[in-house]
Amino acid sequence: MVDMRKLMDDYNPNDEGTIILAELHESEKKHVLVTHDETYFYASDDAKMSWVTPGETILKKKDQGRAIMVSDFVCPCHGSMNAFVDGVLLESSAIIKPGKNEEGWWTSERMMTQICENALFVIQFTASRLQGRVLFRSV
């Protein structure tokens, strides 16, 4: 099996701003690693400390508050995988308001919809001269 790292650009460990370009044969396509990531953002996820003027107090909420969940595909050379096709912005990301009284929860069905309806097309269009390799991390 081919070592995929030889087909990908690399980054200098001492200077991440320096890209070490892959050396390819004419028949080879450059491969790019596209990773999936998801995260939650809460309305009250601020720091435990705040700057206040002398004598001022702040009432902080005890819970984290409402949330949004963002699921996206990113790569080092393109960032978030987005593409303009015929003047229309296509995004690989999906955003929901999770909760039983909101849009429900992030499920494998939602993930498959994101992949099949958005992400694969955007990755293919954005990296048309490249070979995308998608990496999922499951906890």
N, C-alpha and C positions, 0 to 999 in steps of 0.2 A: 504494500500500500504506500502511496506517495505521502511524504511528510508535508502536510499542508502549510507548515510554517515557512517552508522554502518559497511558497507561492504568495506569501503575504508580506507587506511592508512591516518593518519593525521599528521600534523606538529605542534610542540610545538610553540605557539605564542611568547614565550620569547626567543626561540632558534630554528630558522628554520632548523638548521642542525640536530635536533633531530626528528626522525620519531616515531610516536606512531602507532604501528602495529595494524591492525584490528583484533579483536578476532572473528574468524569464527567457525561455526559448520562444521562437516565433509562434509555435503551436500552443503555447500555454497562455491561460488567462490569469490575471492577478486575482487572488482570492481576498475577500474582505470579511472580517468577523463582525457579524451583526448580533448584538446581544439583546435579550429581552429583560426589561426591568419594570417593576411595578412598585408604587409607593402610595402611602396615604398622607394627606395633609389635613390637619385639624384646625378649626377656627381658633382654638385656644392652646396652640402648641408653642407658645412663646417661652422665653427663658424664665428661669426661676428668679432672676434678679432684674430690676428695672432702674432707669435713671429717673429720679424725681427731685423736685426742688425741696429745700428744707421746709419741713412742716407739712408737706403733701403726702397723702397716702393713696394707695391704689387698691381697689377691690378686685381681686382676681377670682375668676371662676374656678370651681373645684374640679369640674370635669373638662374633658378635652373639647367638647362642643361638636358641632356638625363637621362632617368630613367630605373630602372628595378623594377618589382613588384614580390614579393615573397609571395606565399601562402603556408602555412604549417600546419601540425597537430603535436602537442607536448603534452607531459605529464610529470609530475614531476619525474617519475622514469626512463623513457627512453629518455627524451629529444625529439629531432626531431624523428619522427617515421620512422626509416629506418630498413631494414632487408636484410641479405644475404641469398638468396635461391639458392642452387646449384651453389655457387660461384658468383652469380650475385647480385649486389647491387640494391635493390628496394627502392625507396624513395617516401615518401608521399607528398613531396613538388612539387610545380610547379613554374616555373620562366618564366616571359615574359618580353619583351621590349614593354611597352605600348606606344600607340600613333597612330594617323591616318596614318602616314608614316612608321610605324614599324609593330608590330604584332597585332595591334588592341587593344581592351580594354578587361579588365577582365569582363566576363559575367557569367550569371548563367549557360549557357551551358558549359563553360570552367570549372566552379566549379563542375558540375555534372560529367564531364569527369575525373577530378582529383579524385573525391570521388570514382566513380565506377571502374576506371581502375587502380588506384594506392592505394589510402589511405585505403580503407576498407580491402583490401587484406593484406597490410603491418601491419595494426593495428591488424587484426586477427592473422597473423603469429607471430608478435612480442609478443602479449599478449595472446598466445594460452592457458595458464593456468589461464588467467584472463578474466574478463568480461569488455570489453571496453565500456565506456559511452562517447559519443561524444557531445560536447557543441559548438554551433555556436552562435556568437554574430552578430547581424545585426544592422547597424546604419541607 
